[in-house]
Amino acid sequence: MKTLLLMRHAKSSWKDQKLADHERPLKKRGRKDAANIAKLLKKNDLIPDLIYTSSAIRALETAELIINKTGYEGKLESLDVFYMAEPETYIDRISTTSDKINQLLVVGHNPGLETLVQILGDKIDSMPTGALAIIVLSINSWSELTIRTEGELSRMVKPVELRK
């Protein structure tokens, strides 16, 4: 069994219109939402063994907040290929992950990430910014992961649920 944690980057800022999309940072609400997701991961013993993130600034900042708030001490891999990736791109990269990794967190973008959740989790659910999907996969090796793999979406956490 492998657990795939798929997180859409937290809410980003559009304040500086001169910035390229790839360079947009998180806004204050996004930082708070990512911190709340990190608390949930820690509380539920879902701290990943490895984190992959898109190279976009908003995704990197989301991953870094998860790291800082959970005490994660593993590796963070920033991947250009995850910037606005399609589900097949995510699967291609995830399927090369070491089998020593049991819980993998991927921070990415819609629409590809939401589509991946729907394909693997077999449920239709929206994925707003900062949302986390927890998918349990009945595979023993990441190399077994394909677009046809059936997993169980055990939980979808939307940031609005964690705001106080």
RAPEQUI-V289829 format. One record per run of one state. SS is the DSSP state (helix for helix, strand for strand, loop for the rest). FROM is the first residue (numbers start at 0). TO is the last residue. Records with the same first field share a line. If there is no record, write none. Layout:
SS->FROM-TO, FROM-TO
//
This chain:
loop->0-0, 8-10, 12-19, 23-24, 26-26, 43-48, 54-55, 70-74, 82-85, 94-101, 108-110, 121-130, 137-140, 144-149, 157-157, 162-163
strand->1-7, 11-11, 25-25, 49-53, 75-78, 102-107, 131-136, 150-156
helix->20-22, 27-42, 56-69, 79-81, 86-93, 111-120, 141-143, 158-161
//
